[in-house]
């Protein structure tokens, strides 16, 4: 009788854990979808590039091509 009750108690714990895990996974997937929709808004630039950043963006590839031995460019 003891083993029989212990078996059902353990089985109940396992089934409840599985249901909780399923519900948690569904909640996680809903939250992830909500974050993905917001991530498109987060990828937009916050402000315009400064003149210096435009200059660096244009000249850096030229310097890297001219001096490939420099590693930290």
Secondary structure, 3 states (H helix, E strand, C coil): CHHHHHHHHHHHHHHHHHHHHHHHHHHHHHHHHHHHHHHHHHCCCCCCCCHHHHHHHHHHHHHHHHCCCCCCC
